[in-house]
Amino acid sequence: MADEHTSCIVLSIGDELTLGQSLDTNSRWLSARLLEAGVVTARHVTVPDDAGAIERAVREGAADAPLVISSGGLGPTEDDLTRVALAAALGDELVEDADALRAIGAWYAARGARMPATNRVQALRPRGAACLANAHGTAPGLRARLGGADVFCLPGPPREMGPMFEAFVLPALRPAPGRVVRTRTLPTFGYGESRVAELLGDLMRRGRNPLVGTTASVGVVTVRLRYEGGAAEAGTALASAELAVRAALGHAVLTPAGETRERTLAEAVLDLLKGRGETLAVAESCTGGLLGAMLTEVPGSSAAFAGGWITYTNAMKHAELGVPDRFVPEEPDPRAPGAVSEETARAMALGCRERARYVLRGAPGVDHALAVTGVAGPEGGTTAKPVGTVWVCRASRDGTVDARRFLFRGGRDAVRTWSAMSALGMLRLKLLGAEMELPGEMERGDG
């Protein structure tokens, strides 16, 4: 019997990938589907349209893992070299596959067209390989055995690659009997990645099962759990690891206990608001609508999110939110707090709640308001208020007001994103009745 597929090397082929002109989504998709089937991807390799480079990648992959899957390079043009490279790796000559040629011709005939002569090359395969039928395009896939490894070459377009994987690769997979791979992800917000690692401590020791790792992306640190072993123990092992992670990170975990669906920070906030029957409005300056966009990306957000104001200039802050002229005077005044200040952030948040009451035509208004004002850069910073200085304020119906000054690093987009995320994080803490210092936080305003 052929070797079990305990691991896989995934190859992505194309100059557009190595040059950064296109994003490689195939590797991610393939690895996720393999994991579901109990096969772990050992590594991703991106290779240009070069026959020698592809041949080496296939040979090395087959030497390192019992399964190699490539995508791309099976088209009809001169830079489509996967079939040539596979033949070289196998030490085979290319032969024309009659069934594949008929299928390509039939594909064109079904569309009322004649097959171009250039497409005939797609019917070529190494003598020791088999063609895989393509129901969604003209490029047949290839299957071969190289040393102790199974090699599958799939077309690059996802609409062709995905169905071919399901039809030919998935049924051929041979994971170890009784062995499963199960994963769980727990997104968190409020701690940086190094602090999360510190709190998790020995849980992140390599060699543990489940294995615990982290991934950071724009303020959200996702804790990843991966179990490999017997199917009967999988549920208990993952549940135990998750419980330990939750105990270590507390309210920073965005996903409620007992649920597995991964949530964004905006989803977590909206879920809490809906559960309490409460509503939110926003007042934005430096974020320019980004905070509202994060909320409205979530389907059904209108049940809790009323809307908001983008008050980019001082005049708009005064006219729309009632920020006092003395805070943001028309003429520069060194005695005035200015747009980026605790005073202005508070006035924006309180004005947002008050104005919402009128806009909503007699309704009681909103329960919470979030305001953001800052220096996103790259210009506009001063010694006292450098680029990245942001004030965020939350004002709630119960009379509590929370204003915090942050200093964020990075470019304009990073500052704006961090600002919006921090505003959501502050509201989430309020809704949970929790307390923590958020990343980038420098000081807090008076009560």
C-alpha positions in Angstrom: 0.0 0.0 0.0 1.2 3.5 -0.8 2.4 5.7 2.0 -0.1 7.6 4.2 -0.6 11.2 3.4 0.7 12.6 6.7 1.8 15.9 5.2 1.7 17.9 2.0 3.8 20.4 0.0 1.7 22.9 -1.8 3.2 24.6 -4.8 1.9 27.8 -6.5 3.2 28.4 -9.9 3.3 31.7 -11.8 5.4 34.8 -12.4 2.5 37.0 -11.3 2.7 35.4 -7.9 6.5 35.6 -7.4 6.4 39.3 -8.6 3.6 40.2 -6.3 1.2 41.1 -9.1 -1.4 38.6 -7.9 -2.4 37.3 -4.5 -2.0 33.6 -3.9 -5.4 32.4 -2.6 -5.0 28.9 -3.9 -2.5 27.8 -1.3 -4.7 29.0 1.5 -7.8 27.2 0.1 -5.9 24.0 -0.5 -4.3 23.9 2.9 -7.7 24.5 4.6 -9.3 21.7 2.7 -6.4 19.3 3.4 -6.6 20.1 7.1 -10.3 19.2 7.1 -9.3 15.9 5.6 -6.6 15.2 8.2 -3.6 16.2 6.1 -1.3 19.0 7.4 0.5 21.2 4.9 4.2 21.2 5.7 5.0 24.3 3.6 3.9 26.5 0.7 6.3 27.1 -2.1 5.8 29.8 -4.8 7.6 29.2 -8.1 8.0 31.4 -11.2 7.1 30.2 -14.7 10.5 28.5 -15.2 10.7 24.8 -16.1 13.8 24.2 -14.1 12.5 25.9 -11.0 9.2 24.0 -11.1 11.0 20.7 -11.7 13.2 21.3 -8.6 10.2 22.3 -6.5 8.4 19.1 -7.5 11.4 16.9 -6.8 12.1 18.5 -3.4 8.5 18.4 -2.4 8.3 14.7 -3.3 11.4 14.0 -1.3 10.0 15.8 1.8 6.4 14.7 1.9 4.2 11.9 0.6 1.9 14.4 -1.2 2.6 17.3 -3.5 -0.1 19.5 -5.0 0.6 22.3 -7.4 -1.7 24.9 -9.0 -1.0 26.9 -12.2 1.1 26.5 -15.3 -1.3 24.2 -17.2 -2.5 26.7 -19.8 -1.9 26.8 -23.5 0.8 29.5 -23.7 4.6 29.2 -23.8 4.9 30.3 -20.1 2.7 27.3 -19.0 5.5 24.9 -18.1 4.1 22.6 -15.4 3.6 19.6 -17.7 7.1 20.0 -19.1 8.6 20.3 -15.6 6.7 17.3 -14.3 7.9 15.2 -17.3 11.5 16.2 -16.5 11.0 15.3 -12.8 9.7 11.9 -13.8 12.3 11.3 -16.5 9.4 10.9 -19.0 8.6 12.1 -22.5 5.4 14.0 -23.2 2.7 12.2 -25.1 -0.7 13.3 -26.3 -3.7 12.1 -24.4 -6.5 11.3 -26.8 -9.2 11.5 -24.3 -8.0 14.9 -23.0 -7.8 16.2 -26.6 -11.3 15.2 -27.3 -12.5 16.8 -24.0 -10.8 20.1 -25.0 -12.4 20.0 -28.4 -15.8 19.3 -26.9 -15.4 22.2 -24.5 -15.0 24.6 -27.4 -17.7 22.9 -29.5 -20.2 23.3 -26.7 -19.6 27.0 -27.0 -20.0 27.1 -30.8 -16.2 27.6 -31.3 -13.4 25.7 -32.9 -10.5 24.7 -30.7 -7.4 26.9 -31.4 -4.3 25.0 -32.4 -2.5 26.4 -29.4 -4.8 24.5 -27.0 -3.6 21.1 -28.3 -0.6 21.4 -26.0 -2.9 21.1 -23.0 -3.6 17.5 -24.0 0.1 16.6 -23.4 1.1 14.6 -20.4 4.1 12.7 -19.1 3.9 9.1 -20.3 3.8 7.9 -16.7 1.1 10.4 -15.6 -2.6 10.4 -16.0 -4.8 13.3 -17.0 -7.6 14.6 -14.7 -10.8 15.8 -16.4 -11.6 19.5 -16.1 -15.3 20.1 -16.2 -14.9 23.9 -15.9 -12.1 24.8 -18.4 -9.7 23.5 -21.0 -6.7 22.6 -18.8 -6.7 18.9 -17.7 -4.9 18.3 -14.4 -2.2 15.7 -14.0 -1.6 12.9 -11.5 1.7 11.0 -11.1 3.8 9.0 -8.7 7.3 10.3 -8.0 9.4 8.2 -5.6 7.2 7.6 -2.6 4.9 10.7 -3.2 1.7 11.3 -5.0 1.8 14.4 -7.2 -1.3 16.3 -8.4 -1.0 19.2 -10.8 -4.1 21.4 -10.8 -5.1 24.4 -13.0 -4.6 27.9 -11.5 -8.1 29.5 -11.8 -9.9 28.8 -8.5 -13.1 27.9 -10.4 -11.3 25.1 -12.1 -8.9 24.1 -9.3 -11.5 23.7 -6.5 -13.8 21.3 -8.4 -10.8 19.3 -9.6 -9.5 18.9 -6.1 -12.9 17.8 -4.8 -13.3 15.3 -7.7 -9.9 13.7 -7.9 -7.6 14.7 -5.0 -9.9 14.5 -2.0 -11.0 10.9 -2.7 -7.4 9.8 -3.1 -6.2 11.2 0.2 -4.9 8.6 2.7 -4.7 10.2 6.1 -3.4 8.0 8.9 -6.2 5.6 10.1 -8.0 7.0 13.1 -5.9 10.2 13.0 -7.7 13.5 12.7 -6.6 17.2 12.6 -8.9 19.6 14.3 -8.5 23.3 14.8 -10.1 26.1 16.7 -9.4 29.9 16.6 -10.0 32.4 19.4 -9.7 36.0 18.3 -8.7 38.5 21.1 -8.5 42.2 21.4 -6.9 44.3 24.1 -3.4 42.7 24.5 -0.5 42.9 22.1 0.9 39.6 20.7 3.8 39.6 23.1 1.5 40.1 26.1 -0.8 37.3 24.9 2.3 35.0 24.6 3.4 36.0 28.1 -0.1 35.3 29.6 -0.4 31.9 27.8 3.0 30.9 29.0 3.6 27.1 28.9 0.4 26.7 26.8 2.5 27.8 23.8 5.3 25.3 24.3 6.1 23.6 21.0 5.4 19.9 21.0 2.2 20.3 23.0 -1.0 18.7 21.7 -3.1 20.7 21.1 -0.5 23.1 19.7 -1.2 26.7 20.6 0.0 29.6 18.4 -0.9 33.2 17.7 -1.4 35.4 14.7 -1.6 39.2 15.0 -3.5 41.4 12.5 -4.5 45.0 13.0 -4.9 44.8 16.7 -6.6 41.5 16.8 -4.4 38.6 18.1 -5.9 35.3 17.2 -5.0 32.3 19.3 -4.9 29.1 17.1 -5.4 25.7 18.6 -4.5 22.6 16.5 -5.0 19.0 17.7 -3.6 16.0 15.9 -4.4 12.5 17.1 -7.3 10.1 17.7 -10.7 11.2 16.8 -12.2 10.1 20.1 -10.0 12.5 22.1 -10.2 15.5 19.8 -13.2 17.2 21.3 -12.0 16.8 24.9 -8.5 17.9 24.1 -9.6 21.1 22.3 -12.1 22.0 24.9 -9.5 21.6 27.7 -7.0 23.8 25.8 -9.7 26.4 25.0 -10.6 26.6 28.7 -7.0 27.2 29.6 -6.7 29.9 27.0 -9.8 31.6 28.2 -8.6 31.5 31.8 -5.4 33.1 30.8 -6.8 35.9 28.6 -10.1 36.5 30.2 -12.4 39.1 28.6 -9.9 39.8 25.8 -11.3 36.7 24.0 -14.0 37.9 21.5 -15.8 34.7 21.0 -18.3 33.8 23.8 -17.7 30.6 25.7 -19.5 27.7 24.1 -19.4 29.1 20.6 -17.0 28.4 17.8 -17.8 31.0 15.1 -15.0 33.4 14.8 -16.0 37.1 15.3 -14.6 40.4 14.3 -14.4 43.1 17.0 -17.3 44.9 15.4 -19.4 41.7 15.5 -18.5 41.1 19.1 -19.6 44.7 20.0 -22.8 44.5 18.0 -23.7 41.1 19.5 -23.4 42.6 23.0 -25.5 45.6 22.1 -28.2 43.5 20.6 -28.2 41.2 23.6 -28.8 44.2 25.9 -31.3 45.9 23.6 -29.0 48.9 23.3 -27.9 51.2 20.5 -24.9 53.1 19.3 -24.0 56.3 17.3 -20.6 57.5 16.3 -18.9 60.8 15.7 -15.7 60.6 13.6 -13.0 63.0 12.7 -9.6 61.4 11.8 -11.2 58.0 11.0 -13.4 59.6 8.3 -16.2 57.0 8.5 -14.0 54.0 9.1 -15.6 53.2 12.4 -19.1 53.3 10.9 -17.8 51.1 8.0 -16.5 48.5 10.3 -19.9 48.3 12.0 -22.0 48.3 8.8 -19.9 45.5 7.3 -21.7 43.2 9.7 -25.1 42.0 8.4 -28.0 43.1 10.6 -26.0 45.9 12.3 -28.9 48.3 12.0 -30.5 46.6 14.9 -27.9 48.3 17.2 -26.1 50.9 15.1 -28.1 54.0 14.4 -25.5 55.9 12.4 -23.2 58.8 12.9 -21.4 62.0 11.9 -18.2 62.6 10.0 -17.1 66.0 11.3 -13.7 66.4 9.7 -13.3 70.1 10.1 -13.6 72.3 13.2 -16.6 74.1 11.7 -18.4 70.8 11.2 -17.6 69.7 14.8 -19.2 72.9 16.0 -22.2 73.0 13.6 -23.1 69.3 13.8 -22.1 68.2 17.2 -22.1 71.4 19.2 -18.4 71.4 20.1 -17.9 74.8 21.7 -16.1 77.5 19.7 -13.7 78.0 22.5 -12.4 74.4 22.0 -12.0 74.7 18.3 -11.9 78.4 17.4 -11.8 79.6 13.8 -8.6 81.4 14.4 -5.7 79.6 15.9 -5.5 80.1 19.7 -2.7 78.5 21.7 -5.0 78.7 24.8 -7.7 76.5 23.2 -7.6 72.7 23.6 -7.9 72.2 19.8 -9.5 69.5 17.7 -7.2 66.7 19.1 -8.0 67.0 22.8 -9.9 65.4 25.6 -12.3 68.3 25.7 -13.2 68.1 22.1 -13.5 64.3 22.1 -15.9 64.5 25.1 -17.9 67.3 23.5 -18.1 65.2 20.3 -19.3 62.1 22.1 -21.9 64.0 24.3 -23.0 66.0 21.2 -23.4 62.8 19.3 -25.8 61.3 21.9 -27.7 64.5 22.2 -28.1 65.1 18.5 -29.1 61.5 17.9 -32.1 62.1 20.2 -33.4 64.9 17.8 -32.5 63.0 14.6 -34.5 59.9 15.8 -37.7 62.0 16.0 -38.7 61.7 19.5 -37.2 58.4 20.2 -35.1 58.2 23.4 -31.9 58.5 21.4 -29.0 56.1 21.6 -27.5 54.4 24.6 -23.9 54.9 23.7 -21.8 57.3 21.6 -18.2 56.9 20.4 -16.1 59.8 19.3 -12.7 59.8 17.6 -10.4 62.7 16.9 -6.7 62.7 16.2 -3.7 63.3 13.9 -3.6 60.5 11.4 -0.7 62.0 9.4 1.6 62.1 7.6 1.4 65.8 8.2 -0.2 67.9 11.0 1.7 66.6 13.9 3.4 68.9 16.5 5.8 68.3 19.4 2.9 68.3 21.8 0.6 66.3 19.5 2.7 64.1 17.2 1.3 62.1 14.3 -0.6 59.1 15.8 -2.0 61.1 18.7 -5.7 60.2 19.1 -8.4 60.9 21.6 -11.3 58.4 21.8 -14.3 59.0 24.0 -17.3 56.9 25.0 -20.4 58.5 26.5 -23.3 56.4 27.7 -26.8 56.9 28.8 -25.9 56.0 32.4 -23.9 59.2 32.5 -20.5 57.6 32.4 -17.8 59.1 30.1 -14.5 57.4 29.2 -11.9 59.5 27.4 -8.5 58.1 26.5 -5.5 59.4 24.7 -3.6 57.0 22.4 -0.3 57.2 20.5 -0.3 54.8 17.6 2.7 54.0 15.4 2.7 53.4 11.7 1.3 55.2 8.6 -2.0 56.9 8.1 -4.0 53.8 7.4 -2.6 52.1 10.5 -3.4 55.1 12.8 -7.0 55.3 11.4 -7.6 51.6 11.8 -6.2 51.4 15.3 -8.3 54.4 16.3 -11.5 52.8 15.1 -10.6 49.5 16.7 -9.8 51.1 20.0 -13.1 52.9 20.1 -14.9 49.6 19.6 -12.7 48.0 22.3 -13.6 50.7 24.8 -17.3 50.2 24.2 -16.9 46.4 24.5 -15.2 46.8 27.9 -18.1 49.0 29.0 -20.7 46.4 27.9 -18.8 43.6 29.6 -18.3 45.6 32.8 -14.5 44.9 32.4 -11.4 47.0 32.7 -8.1 46.9 30.9 -5.5 49.2 29.4 -5.6 49.0 25.6 -2.6 48.9 23.2 -1.2 52.4 22.6 -3.1 53.9 25.5 -1.1 56.9 27.1 -3.5 58.6 29.5 -7.1 58.8 30.6 -9.2 61.9 31.1 -11.0 62.9 34.2 -14.0 60.7 35.1 
